Amino acid sequence: MAAYAICVDDGRILLARWVGPSGERHWTLPGGTLRHEVGGSTDRAAWVPLDEVAGLERAEVVDIGLELHRVRPGNGRVD
């Protein structure tokens, strides 16, 4: 089970950079405690302009989160 946040503000999305066991890196949505970690599963958190996301190495969950953000109801939640 995982929980992620979709944080969009002023044309930017908040992302965390995940570091895999062999050192590979890709951007993902933040979840849990967001901080710069040393020796953890993420090594960076950043506000990224929405128009730059398509050019990033990223987890599929980023695209899913952005689509949910685009189609969210006016009240911001699904009842």
HTML snippet that shows the backbone in 3Dmol.js (N, CA, C, O; Angstrom):
<script src="https://3Dmol.org/build/3Dmol-min.js"></script>
<div id="view" style="width:600px;height:400px;position:relative"></div>
<script>
const pdb = `
ATOM      1  N   MET A   1       0.843  -1.159   0.000  1.00  0.00           N
ATOM      2  CA  MET A   1       0.000   0.000   0.000  1.00  0.00           C
ATOM      3  C   MET A   1       0.893   1.228   0.000  1.00  0.00           C
ATOM      4  O   MET A   1       1.916   1.270   0.684  1.00  0.00           O
ATOM      5  N   ALA A   2       0.497   2.213  -0.767  1.00  0.00           N
ATOM      6  CA  ALA A   2       1.253   3.465  -0.832  1.00  0.00           C
ATOM      7  C   ALA A   2       0.278   4.628  -0.892  1.00  0.00           C
ATOM      8  O   ALA A   2      -0.837   4.496  -1.398  1.00  0.00           O
ATOM      9  N   ALA A   3       0.701   5.749  -0.380  1.00  0.00           N
ATOM     10  CA  ALA A   3      -0.105   6.978  -0.453  1.00  0.00           C
ATOM     11  C   ALA A   3       0.800   8.077  -0.997  1.00  0.00           C
ATOM     12  O   ALA A   3       1.938   8.244  -0.558  1.00  0.00           O
ATOM     13  N   TYR A   4       0.275   8.811  -1.947  1.00  0.00           N
ATOM     14  CA  TYR A   4       1.028   9.889  -2.571  1.00  0.00           C
ATOM     15  C   TYR A   4       0.221  11.175  -2.517  1.00  0.00           C
ATOM     16  O   TYR A   4      -0.999  11.146  -2.353  1.00  0.00           O
ATOM     17  N   ALA A   5       0.903  12.296  -2.654  1.00  0.00           N
ATOM     18  CA  ALA A   5       0.244  13.596  -2.696  1.00  0.00           C
ATOM     19  C   ALA A   5       0.452  14.208  -4.073  1.00  0.00           C
ATOM     20  O   ALA A   5       1.509  14.056  -4.685  1.00  0.00           O
ATOM     21  N   ILE A   6      -0.576  14.901  -4.549  1.00  0.00           N
ATOM     22  CA  ILE A   6      -0.469  15.670  -5.779  1.00  0.00           C
ATOM     23  C   ILE A   6      -0.498  17.129  -5.352  1.00  0.00           C
ATOM     24  O   ILE A   6      -1.556  17.666  -5.025  1.00  0.00           O
ATOM     25  N   CYS A   7       0.656  17.762  -5.354  1.00  0.00           N
ATOM     26  CA  CYS A   7       0.792  19.154  -4.914  1.00  0.00           C
ATOM     27  C   CYS A   7       1.119  20.006  -6.126  1.00  0.00           C
ATOM     28  O   CYS A   7       2.242  19.977  -6.629  1.00  0.00           O
ATOM     29  N   VAL A   8       0.134  20.770  -6.596  1.00  0.00           N
ATOM     30  CA  VAL A   8       0.327  21.650  -7.744  1.00  0.00           C
ATOM     31  C   VAL A   8       0.037  23.067  -7.278  1.00  0.00           C
ATOM     32  O   VAL A   8      -0.987  23.330  -6.648  1.00  0.00           O
ATOM     33  N   ASP A   9       0.954  23.977  -7.596  1.00  0.00           N
ATOM     34  CA  ASP A   9       0.801  25.372  -7.198  1.00  0.00           C
ATOM     35  C   ASP A   9       1.516  26.262  -8.205  1.00  0.00           C
ATOM     36  O   ASP A   9       2.676  26.029  -8.545  1.00  0.00           O
ATOM     37  N   ASP A  10       0.819  27.271  -8.671  1.00  0.00           N
ATOM     38  CA  ASP A  10       1.428  28.291  -9.536  1.00  0.00           C
ATOM     39  C   ASP A  10       2.154  27.675 -10.737  1.00  0.00           C
ATOM     40  O   ASP A  10       3.262  28.088 -11.080  1.00  0.00           O
ATOM     41  N   GLY A  11       1.514  26.674 -11.376  1.00  0.00           N
ATOM     42  CA  GLY A  11       2.096  26.072 -12.569  1.00  0.00           C
ATOM     43  C   GLY A  11       3.253  25.126 -12.323  1.00  0.00           C
ATOM     44  O   GLY A  11       4.007  24.805 -13.241  1.00  0.00           O
ATOM     45  N   ARG A  12       3.394  24.673 -11.067  1.00  0.00           N
ATOM     46  CA  ARG A  12       4.481  23.745 -10.716  1.00  0.00           C
ATOM     47  C   ARG A  12       3.907  22.569  -9.940  1.00  0.00           C
ATOM     48  O   ARG A  12       2.860  22.679  -9.302  1.00  0.00           O
ATOM     49  N   ILE A  13       4.606  21.448 -10.004  1.00  0.00           N
ATOM     50  CA  ILE A  13       4.233  20.268  -9.223  1.00  0.00           C
ATOM     51  C   ILE A  13       5.403  19.900  -8.314  1.00  0.00           C
ATOM     52  O   ILE A  13       6.566  19.997  -8.708  1.00  0.00           O
ATOM     53  N   LEU A  14       5.083  19.482  -7.109  1.00  0.00           N
ATOM     54  CA  LEU A  14       6.106  19.048  -6.167  1.00  0.00           C
ATOM     55  C   LEU A  14       6.430  17.578  -6.426  1.00  0.00           C
ATOM     56  O   LEU A  14       5.546  16.723  -6.385  1.00  0.00           O
ATOM     57  N   LEU A  15       7.709  17.293  -6.692  1.00  0.00           N
ATOM     58  CA  LEU A  15       8.153  15.931  -6.963  1.00  0.00           C
ATOM     59  C   LEU A  15       9.307  15.561  -6.046  1.00  0.00           C
ATOM     60  O   LEU A  15      10.017  16.422  -5.527  1.00  0.00           O
ATOM     61  N   ALA A  16       9.473  14.267  -5.863  1.00  0.00           N
ATOM     62  CA  ALA A  16      10.606  13.724  -5.106  1.00  0.00           C
ATOM     63  C   ALA A  16      11.400  12.835  -6.056  1.00  0.00           C
ATOM     64  O   ALA A  16      10.815  12.133  -6.880  1.00  0.00           O
ATOM     65  N   ARG A  17      12.719  12.858  -5.950  1.00  0.00           N
ATOM     66  CA  ARG A  17      13.539  12.009  -6.818  1.00  0.00           C
ATOM     67  C   ARG A  17      13.894  10.728  -6.079  1.00  0.00           C
ATOM     68  O   ARG A  17      14.593  10.743  -5.066  1.00  0.00           O
ATOM     69  N   TRP A  18      13.395   9.622  -6.612  1.00  0.00           N
ATOM     70  CA  TRP A  18      13.589   8.294  -6.037  1.00  0.00           C
ATOM     71  C   TRP A  18      14.924   7.737  -6.506  1.00  0.00           C
ATOM     72  O   TRP A  18      15.313   7.919  -7.660  1.00  0.00           O
ATOM     73  N   VAL A  19      15.618   7.060  -5.606  1.00  0.00           N
ATOM     74  CA  VAL A  19      16.900   6.419  -5.921  1.00  0.00           C
ATOM     75  C   VAL A  19      16.738   4.916  -5.717  1.00  0.00           C
ATOM     76  O   VAL A  19      16.419   4.459  -4.619  1.00  0.00           O
ATOM     77  N   GLY A  20      16.960   4.161  -6.776  1.00  0.00           N
ATOM     78  CA  GLY A  20      16.826   2.704  -6.703  1.00  0.00           C
ATOM     79  C   GLY A  20      18.063   2.042  -6.136  1.00  0.00           C
ATOM     80  O   GLY A  20      19.086   2.694  -5.926  1.00  0.00           O
ATOM     81  N   PRO A  21      17.971   0.741  -5.888  1.00  0.00           N
ATOM     82  CA  PRO A  21      19.060  -0.005  -5.267  1.00  0.00           C
ATOM     83  C   PRO A  21      20.373   0.039  -6.051  1.00  0.00           C
ATOM     84  O   PRO A  21      21.448  -0.028  -5.455  1.00  0.00           O
ATOM     85  N   SER A  22      20.299   0.150  -7.374  1.00  0.00           N
ATOM     86  CA  SER A  22      21.531   0.198  -8.173  1.00  0.00           C
ATOM     87  C   SER A  22      21.888   1.630  -8.586  1.00  0.00           C
ATOM     88  O   SER A  22      22.733   1.846  -9.455  1.00  0.00           O
ATOM     89  N   GLY A  23      21.223   2.612  -7.943  1.00  0.00           N
ATOM     90  CA  GLY A  23      21.560   4.006  -8.187  1.00  0.00           C
ATOM     91  C   GLY A  23      20.740   4.704  -9.253  1.00  0.00           C
ATOM     92  O   GLY A  23      20.915   5.900  -9.483  1.00  0.00           O
ATOM     93  N   GLU A  24      19.834   3.964  -9.918  1.00  0.00           N
ATOM     94  CA  GLU A  24      18.988   4.619 -10.910  1.00  0.00           C
ATOM     95  C   GLU A  24      18.092   5.644 -10.214  1.00  0.00           C
ATOM     96  O   GLU A  24      17.732   5.470  -9.050  1.00  0.00           O
ATOM     97  N   ARG A  25      17.734   6.704 -10.926  1.00  0.00           N
ATOM     98  CA  ARG A  25      16.928   7.769 -10.332  1.00  0.00           C
ATOM     99  C   ARG A  25      15.780   8.124 -11.262  1.00  0.00           C
ATOM    100  O   ARG A  25      15.939   8.176 -12.482  1.00  0.00           O
ATOM    101  N   HIS A  26      14.626   8.365 -10.666  1.00  0.00           N
ATOM    102  CA  HIS A  26      13.516   8.944 -11.417  1.00  0.00           C
ATOM    103  C   HIS A  26      12.627   9.729 -10.467  1.00  0.00           C
ATOM    104  O   HIS A  26      12.652   9.527  -9.253  1.00  0.00           O
ATOM    105  N   TRP A  27      11.851  10.616 -11.039  1.00  0.00           N
ATOM    106  CA  TRP A  27      10.985  11.479 -10.242  1.00  0.00           C
ATOM    107  C   TRP A  27       9.675  10.779  -9.961  1.00  0.00           C
ATOM    108  O   TRP A  27       9.164  10.024 -10.788  1.00  0.00           O
ATOM    109  N   THR A  28       9.141  11.040  -8.782  1.00  0.00           N
ATOM    110  CA  THR A  28       7.879  10.442  -8.365  1.00  0.00           C
ATOM    111  C   THR A  28       7.102  11.470  -7.545  1.00  0.00           C
ATOM    112  O   THR A  28       7.606  12.550  -7.238  1.00  0.00           O
ATOM    113  N   LEU A  29       5.878  11.115  -7.200  1.00  0.00           N
ATOM    114  CA  LEU A  29       5.094  11.984  -6.321  1.00  0.00           C
ATOM    115  C   LEU A  29       5.574  11.820  -4.888  1.00  0.00           C
ATOM    116  O   LEU A  29       6.023  10.742  -4.498  1.00  0.00           O
ATOM    117  N   PRO A  30       5.480  12.878  -4.111  1.00  0.00           N
ATOM    118  CA  PRO A  30       5.883  12.758  -2.712  1.00  0.00           C
ATOM    119  C   PRO A  30       4.902  11.895  -1.923  1.00  0.00           C
ATOM    120  O   PRO A  30       3.703  11.868  -2.202  1.00  0.00           O
ATOM    121  N   GLY A  31       5.437  11.200  -0.943  1.00  0.00           N
ATOM    122  CA  GLY A  31       4.627  10.402  -0.030  1.00  0.00           C
ATOM    123  C   GLY A  31       5.383  10.274   1.275  1.00  0.00           C
ATOM    124  O   GLY A  31       6.614  10.293   1.285  1.00  0.00           O
ATOM    125  N   GLY A  32       4.671  10.144   2.361  1.00  0.00           N
ATOM    126  CA  GLY A  32       5.344  10.058   3.657  1.00  0.00           C
ATOM    127  C   GLY A  32       5.964  11.387   4.027  1.00  0.00           C
ATOM    128  O   GLY A  32       5.406  12.437   3.709  1.00  0.00           O
ATOM    129  N   THR A  33       7.104  11.364   4.690  1.00  0.00           N
ATOM    130  CA  THR A  33       7.800  12.579   5.091  1.00  0.00           C
ATOM    131  C   THR A  33       8.687  13.039   3.944  1.00  0.00           C
ATOM    132  O   THR A  33       9.571  12.303   3.506  1.00  0.00           O
ATOM    133  N   LEU A  34       8.455  14.246   3.458  1.00  0.00           N
ATOM    134  CA  LEU A  34       9.222  14.758   2.324  1.00  0.00           C
ATOM    135  C   LEU A  34      10.401  15.566   2.838  1.00  0.00           C
ATOM    136  O   LEU A  34      10.231  16.591   3.498  1.00  0.00           O
ATOM    137  N   ARG A  35      11.595  15.090   2.526  1.00  0.00           N
ATOM    138  CA  ARG A  35      12.807  15.778   2.939  1.00  0.00           C
ATOM    139  C   ARG A  35      13.956  15.270   2.082  1.00  0.00           C
ATOM    140  O   ARG A  35      13.851  14.221   1.446  1.00  0.00           O
ATOM    141  N   HIS A  36      15.050  16.017   2.068  1.00  0.00           N
ATOM    142  CA  HIS A  36      16.257  15.522   1.414  1.00  0.00           C
ATOM    143  C   HIS A  36      16.826  14.449   2.337  1.00  0.00           C
ATOM    144  O   HIS A  36      17.142  14.726   3.493  1.00  0.00           O
ATOM    145  N   GLU A  37      16.956  13.228   1.828  1.00  0.00           N
ATOM    146  CA  GLU A  37      17.441  12.124   2.643  1.00  0.00           C
ATOM    147  C   GLU A  37      18.880  11.786   2.279  1.00  0.00           C
ATOM    148  O   GLU A  37      19.289  11.927   1.126  1.00  0.00           O
ATOM    149  N   VAL A  38      19.624  11.351   3.246  1.00  0.00           N
ATOM    150  CA  VAL A  38      20.960  10.814   3.008  1.00  0.00           C
ATOM    151  C   VAL A  38      20.855   9.321   3.252  1.00  0.00           C
ATOM    152  O   VAL A  38      20.563   8.891   4.368  1.00  0.00           O
ATOM    153  N   GLY A  39      21.091   8.532   2.224  1.00  0.00           N
ATOM    154  CA  GLY A  39      20.995   7.084   2.349  1.00  0.00           C
ATOM    155  C   GLY A  39      19.560   6.573   2.353  1.00  0.00           C
ATOM    156  O   GLY A  39      19.324   5.416   2.702  1.00  0.00           O
ATOM    157  N   GLY A  40      18.600   7.409   1.972  1.00  0.00           N
ATOM    158  CA  GLY A  40      17.196   7.005   1.955  1.00  0.00           C
ATOM    159  C   GLY A  40      16.732   6.674   0.549  1.00  0.00           C
ATOM    160  O   GLY A  40      17.546   6.525  -0.364  1.00  0.00           O
ATOM    161  N   SER A  41      15.417   6.558   0.376  1.00  0.00           N
ATOM    162  CA  SER A  41      14.874   6.191  -0.926  1.00  0.00           C
ATOM    163  C   SER A  41      14.719   7.394  -1.858  1.00  0.00           C
ATOM    164  O   SER A  41      14.542   7.211  -3.062  1.00  0.00           O
ATOM    165  N   THR A  42      14.780   8.611  -1.332  1.00  0.00           N
ATOM    166  CA  THR A  42      14.772   9.806  -2.174  1.00  0.00           C
ATOM    167  C   THR A  42      15.975  10.669  -1.812  1.00  0.00           C
ATOM    168  O   THR A  42      16.444  10.668  -0.674  1.00  0.00           O
ATOM    169  N   ASP A  43      16.462  11.405  -2.808  1.00  0.00           N
ATOM    170  CA  ASP A  43      17.615  12.264  -2.529  1.00  0.00           C
ATOM    171  C   ASP A  43      17.339  13.731  -2.812  1.00  0.00           C
ATOM    172  O   ASP A  43      18.208  14.580  -2.611  1.00  0.00           O
ATOM    173  N   ARG A  44      16.134  14.031  -3.278  1.00  0.00           N
ATOM    174  CA  ARG A  44      15.842  15.415  -3.617  1.00  0.00           C
ATOM    175  C   ARG A  44      14.340  15.630  -3.698  1.00  0.00           C
ATOM    176  O   ARG A  44      13.597  14.737  -4.104  1.00  0.00           O
ATOM    177  N   ALA A  45      13.905  16.805  -3.313  1.00  0.00           N
ATOM    178  CA  ALA A  45      12.517  17.235  -3.503  1.00  0.00           C
ATOM    179  C   ALA A  45      12.582  18.579  -4.215  1.00  0.00           C
ATOM    180  O   ALA A  45      13.437  19.407  -3.900  1.00  0.00           O
ATOM    181  N   ALA A  46      11.678  18.804  -5.182  1.00  0.00           N
ATOM    182  CA  ALA A  46      11.740  20.048  -5.945  1.00  0.00           C
ATOM    183  C   ALA A  46      10.379  20.395  -6.527  1.00  0.00           C
ATOM    184  O   ALA A  46       9.585  19.518  -6.867  1.00  0.00           O
ATOM    185  N   TRP A  47      10.128  21.700  -6.634  1.00  0.00           N
ATOM    186  CA  TRP A  47       8.974  22.203  -7.384  1.00  0.00           C
ATOM    187  C   TRP A  47       9.407  22.271  -8.844  1.00  0.00           C
ATOM    188  O   TRP A  47      10.361  22.972  -9.180  1.00  0.00           O
ATOM    189  N   VAL A  48       8.705  21.542  -9.713  1.00  0.00           N
ATOM    190  CA  VAL A  48       9.067  21.441 -11.125  1.00  0.00           C
ATOM    191  C   VAL A  48       7.970  22.091 -11.966  1.00  0.00           C
ATOM    192  O   VAL A  48       6.796  21.770 -11.786  1.00  0.00           O
ATOM    193  N   PRO A  49       8.329  23.008 -12.890  1.00  0.00           N
ATOM    194  CA  PRO A  49       7.318  23.585 -13.774  1.00  0.00           C
ATOM    195  C   PRO A  49       6.578  22.478 -14.539  1.00  0.00           C
ATOM    196  O   PRO A  49       7.196  21.536 -15.035  1.00  0.00           O
ATOM    197  N   LEU A  50       5.260  22.605 -14.625  1.00  0.00           N
ATOM    198  CA  LEU A  50       4.458  21.575 -15.283  1.00  0.00           C
ATOM    199  C   LEU A  50       4.905  21.320 -16.720  1.00  0.00           C
ATOM    200  O   LEU A  50       4.850  20.184 -17.189  1.00  0.00           O
ATOM    201  N   ASP A  51       5.345  22.356 -17.420  1.00  0.00           N
ATOM    202  CA  ASP A  51       5.753  22.155 -18.805  1.00  0.00           C
ATOM    203  C   ASP A  51       7.097  21.447 -18.944  1.00  0.00           C
ATOM    204  O   ASP A  51       7.512  21.151 -20.065  1.00  0.00           O
ATOM    205  N   GLU A  52       7.785  21.169 -17.851  1.00  0.00           N
ATOM    206  CA  GLU A  52       9.055  20.438 -17.886  1.00  0.00           C
ATOM    207  C   GLU A  52       8.908  18.972 -17.491  1.00  0.00           C
ATOM    208  O   GLU A  52       9.846  18.193 -17.657  1.00  0.00           O
ATOM    209  N   VAL A  53       7.753  18.591 -16.975  1.00  0.00           N
ATOM    210  CA  VAL A  53       7.558  17.221 -16.468  1.00  0.00           C
ATOM    211  C   VAL A  53       7.717  16.184 -17.574  1.00  0.00           C
ATOM    212  O   VAL A  53       8.299  15.125 -17.343  1.00  0.00           O
ATOM    213  N   ALA A  54       7.208  16.471 -18.774  1.00  0.00           N
ATOM    214  CA  ALA A  54       7.271  15.490 -19.869  1.00  0.00           C
ATOM    215  C   ALA A  54       8.706  15.093 -20.204  1.00  0.00           C
ATOM    216  O   ALA A  54       8.928  13.989 -20.700  1.00  0.00           O
ATOM    217  N   GLY A  55       9.679  15.954 -19.951  1.00  0.00           N
ATOM    218  CA  GLY A  55      11.067  15.652 -20.265  1.00  0.00           C
ATOM    219  C   GLY A  55      11.829  14.933 -19.164  1.00  0.00           C
ATOM    220  O   GLY A  55      13.010  14.627 -19.327  1.00  0.00           O
ATOM    221  N   LEU A  56      11.175  14.663 -18.053  1.00  0.00           N
ATOM    222  CA  LEU A  56      11.840  14.015 -16.917  1.00  0.00           C
ATOM    223  C   LEU A  56      11.741  12.501 -16.984  1.00  0.00           C
ATOM    224  O   LEU A  56      10.768  11.958 -17.507  1.00  0.00           O
ATOM    225  N   GLU A  57      12.751  11.821 -16.452  1.00  0.00           N
ATOM    226  CA  GLU A  57      12.626  10.389 -16.163  1.00  0.00           C
ATOM    227  C   GLU A  57      11.713  10.322 -14.952  1.00  0.00           C
ATOM    228  O   GLU A  57      12.060  10.845 -13.893  1.00  0.00           O
ATOM    229  N   ARG A  58      10.543   9.685 -15.084  1.00  0.00           N
ATOM    230  CA  ARG A  58       9.564   9.742 -14.011  1.00  0.00           C
ATOM    231  C   ARG A  58       8.788   8.433 -13.905  1.00  0.00           C
ATOM    232  O   ARG A  58       8.689   7.653 -14.853  1.00  0.00           O
ATOM    233  N   ALA A  59       8.248   8.231 -12.718  1.00  0.00           N
ATOM    234  CA  ALA A  59       7.390   7.072 -12.473  1.00  0.00           C
ATOM    235  C   ALA A  59       6.026   7.325 -13.100  1.00  0.00           C
ATOM    236  O   ALA A  59       5.590   8.470 -13.221  1.00  0.00           O
ATOM    237  N   GLU A  60       5.365   6.262 -13.490  1.00  0.00           N
ATOM    238  CA  GLU A  60       4.034   6.364 -14.094  1.00  0.00           C
ATOM    239  C   GLU A  60       3.042   7.082 -13.177  1.00  0.00           C
ATOM    240  O   GLU A  60       2.108   7.727 -13.653  1.00  0.00           O
ATOM    241  N   VAL A  61       3.244   6.969 -11.870  1.00  0.00           N
ATOM    242  CA  VAL A  61       2.337   7.583 -10.910  1.00  0.00           C
ATOM    243  C   VAL A  61       2.305   9.112 -11.066  1.00  0.00           C
ATOM    244  O   VAL A  61       1.307   9.741 -10.714  1.00  0.00           O
ATOM    245  N   VAL A  62       3.373   9.711 -11.583  1.00  0.00           N
ATOM    246  CA  VAL A  62       3.382  11.163 -11.823  1.00  0.00           C
ATOM    247  C   VAL A  62       2.339  11.507 -12.883  1.00  0.00           C
ATOM    248  O   VAL A  62       1.555  12.438 -12.698  1.00  0.00           O
ATOM    249  N   ASP A  63       2.323  10.763 -13.994  1.00  0.00           N
ATOM    250  CA  ASP A  63       1.360  11.020 -15.055  1.00  0.00           C
ATOM    251  C   ASP A  63      -0.070  10.749 -14.590  1.00  0.00           C
ATOM    252  O   ASP A  63      -0.993  11.483 -14.942  1.00  0.00           O
ATOM    253  N   ILE A  64      -0.246   9.705 -13.807  1.00  0.00           N
ATOM    254  CA  ILE A  64      -1.577   9.399 -13.264  1.00  0.00           C
ATOM    255  C   ILE A  64      -2.033  10.530 -12.349  1.00  0.00           C
ATOM    256  O   ILE A  64      -3.180  10.968 -12.429  1.00  0.00           O
ATOM    257  N   GLY A  65      -1.148  11.001 -11.488  1.00  0.00           N
ATOM    258  CA  GLY A  65      -1.487  12.100 -10.592  1.00  0.00           C
ATOM    259  C   GLY A  65      -1.839  13.370 -11.335  1.00  0.00           C
ATOM    260  O   GLY A  65      -2.789  14.060 -10.965  1.00  0.00           O
ATOM    261  N   LEU A  66      -1.081  13.695 -12.388  1.00  0.00           N
ATOM    262  CA  LEU A  66      -1.382  14.897 -13.169  1.00  0.00           C
ATOM    263  C   LEU A  66      -2.726  14.777 -13.888  1.00  0.00           C
ATOM    264  O   LEU A  66      -3.464  15.757 -13.995  1.00  0.00           O
ATOM    265  N   GLU A  67      -3.043  13.588 -14.376  1.00  0.00           N
ATOM    266  CA  GLU A  67      -4.353  13.397 -15.016  1.00  0.00           C
ATOM    267  C   GLU A  67      -5.470  13.562 -13.992  1.00  0.00           C
ATOM    268  O   GLU A  67      -6.482  14.200 -14.285  1.00  0.00           O
ATOM    269  N   LEU A  68      -5.306  13.003 -12.805  1.00  0.00           N
ATOM    270  CA  LEU A  68      -6.315  13.185 -11.755  1.00  0.00           C
ATOM    271  C   LEU A  68      -6.462  14.658 -11.394  1.00  0.00           C
ATOM    272  O   LEU A  68      -7.573  15.124 -11.141  1.00  0.00           O
ATOM    273  N   HIS A  69      -5.368  15.385 -11.368  1.00  0.00           N
ATOM    274  CA  HIS A  69      -5.420  16.821 -11.086  1.00  0.00           C
ATOM    275  C   HIS A  69      -6.202  17.559 -12.175  1.00  0.00           C
ATOM    276  O   HIS A  69      -6.977  18.466 -11.875  1.00  0.00           O
ATOM    277  N   ARG A  70      -6.002  17.175 -13.434  1.00  0.00           N
ATOM    278  CA  ARG A  70      -6.688  17.839 -14.546  1.00  0.00           C
ATOM    279  C   ARG A  70      -8.196  17.601 -14.540  1.00  0.00           C
ATOM    280  O   ARG A  70      -8.963  18.491 -14.908  1.00  0.00           O
ATOM    281  N   VAL A  71      -8.630  16.407 -14.126  1.00  0.00           N
ATOM    282  CA  VAL A  71     -10.055  16.065 -14.221  1.00  0.00           C
ATOM    283  C   VAL A  71     -10.788  16.158 -12.886  1.00  0.00           C
ATOM    284  O   VAL A  71     -11.956  15.780 -12.792  1.00  0.00           O
ATOM    285  N   ARG A  72     -10.110  16.657 -11.854  1.00  0.00           N
ATOM    286  CA  ARG A  72     -10.745  16.724 -10.529  1.00  0.00           C
ATOM    287  C   ARG A  72     -11.997  17.593 -10.577  1.00  0.00           C
ATOM    288  O   ARG A  72     -12.067  18.553 -11.344  1.00  0.00           O
ATOM    289  N   PRO A  73     -12.976  17.252  -9.758  1.00  0.00           N
ATOM    290  CA  PRO A  73     -14.185  18.080  -9.675  1.00  0.00           C
ATOM    291  C   PRO A  73     -13.859  19.465  -9.114  1.00  0.00           C
ATOM    292  O   PRO A  73     -12.821  19.663  -8.483  1.00  0.00           O
ATOM    293  N   GLY A  74     -14.756  20.412  -9.352  1.00  0.00           N
ATOM    294  CA  GLY A  74     -14.570  21.771  -8.894  1.00  0.00           C
ATOM    295  C   GLY A  74     -14.338  21.899  -7.395  1.00  0.00           C
ATOM    296  O   GLY A  74     -13.631  22.803  -6.950  1.00  0.00           O
ATOM    297  N   ASN A  75     -14.935  20.991  -6.607  1.00  0.00           N
ATOM    298  CA  ASN A  75     -14.752  21.053  -5.156  1.00  0.00           C
ATOM    299  C   ASN A  75     -13.473  20.353  -4.701  1.00  0.00           C
ATOM    300  O   ASN A  75     -13.171  20.325  -3.508  1.00  0.00           O
ATOM    301  N   GLY A  76     -12.709  19.780  -5.664  1.00  0.00           N
ATOM    302  CA  GLY A  76     -11.417  19.184  -5.349  1.00  0.00           C
ATOM    303  C   GLY A  76     -11.473  17.766  -4.814  1.00  0.00           C
ATOM    304  O   GLY A  76     -10.438  17.218  -4.436  1.00  0.00           O
ATOM    305  N   ARG A  77     -12.638  17.159  -4.769  1.00  0.00           N
ATOM    306  CA  ARG A  77     -12.719  15.791  -4.230  1.00  0.00           C
ATOM    307  C   ARG A  77     -13.810  14.999  -4.944  1.00  0.00           C
ATOM    308  O   ARG A  77     -14.715  15.566  -5.556  1.00  0.00           O
ATOM    309  N   VAL A  78     -13.705  13.707  -4.852  1.00  0.00           N
ATOM    310  CA  VAL A  78     -14.706  12.809  -5.408  1.00  0.00           C
ATOM    311  C   VAL A  78     -15.540  12.304  -4.242  1.00  0.00           C
ATOM    312  O   VAL A  78     -14.999  11.732  -3.296  1.00  0.00           O
ATOM    313  N   ASP A  79     -16.849  12.508  -4.297  1.00  0.00           N
ATOM    314  CA  ASP A  79     -17.737  12.072  -3.198  1.00  0.00           C
ATOM    315  C   ASP A  79     -18.120  10.623  -3.343  1.00  0.00           C
ATOM    316  O   ASP A  79     -18.858  10.092  -2.513  1.00  0.00           O
TER     317      ASP A  79
END
`;
const viewer = $3Dmol.createViewer("view");
viewer.addModel(pdb, "pdb");
viewer.setStyle({}, {cartoon: {color: "spectrum"}});
viewer.zoomTo();
viewer.render();
</script>
